[in-house]
Amino acid sequence: MFFAVTPSPYPSDITVTQSTGGSPGFLGFVFTFLLAVAAVLLFLSLTKQLRRVDRRAKQLGLDDEAAPDDERPTSP
């Protein structure tokens, strides 16, 4: 009885239309680009701050590389 029924080419009356869901578009590109620029600027700022802290530590004599292990100042 099951084999006597002929299948229809479409299982339902719903038709699928082609959508543009595969691409984020121009707004997605702009957002991603601005996020990348912000990440680069944050990296450059962090590098600048680390250099400033390292320079200040050398001025104060707190540099880890300059003092041997047994003569390192202990923090309170």
N, C-alpha and C positions, 0 to 999 in steps of 0.2 A: 504494500500500500504506500509506503514511504517513497519508493522509487517511481511511482506513477506521477508524482507531482513534478512539473517542470519548473526549474528555478527562474526567477526573474533576473534581468541584468542588474537591477538596483534593488537592494534589500528594503529600502523605504522610499518615501516620497521626498526626502530631504536631499537637496542638491548642494554639493560643496562648491563654493566659489573660490577663486584664487585670491589669496590674501597677501599682504605685504609684510607678514609677520617674521620674515627671515632677516630683515635689516633694521638696525636701530635708526637709520636715517641721519640727517644732518645734525639734529639736536644731540643724538648720541655721540657723534664724532666730536662736536664742540665740547660736550661735557667731559669726554675722555681726554681730549687734548688739554683742557684746563686743569684736569686732575694731574696729568703728567707734568705740566708746567709747575704746579704747586708742589709736587713731590721733588722736583729738581731744585726749586728755590729753597725748600725746607732742608734738603741735603747740603746745599751751599752754606746756608745760615748755620747749620750744626757744625760743619767743618770749620767755619770762621770762629765760632765760639770755643770749640775744642782747642784750636791753635792759641786763642787768647788765654785760656785757662792754663795750657802747657807753658806758655811764655811767662805767665804770672808765677807759676810754681817754680820755674827755674830762677826767677828773680828772688824769690823768698827762700830758695835753697831747699825746697821740698820735693825736688825731682827724684823719682825712684831710681833712675839709671845712674845718677851721680853718686849716691851714697851706697856703700857696701851693705850687706844684709845685717851685720851686727851693729852698725852705726845709724840705722834708720831712726828718725824721730818717731816716738810713739804718740798717738793721738790720745787726748784725755778722755 
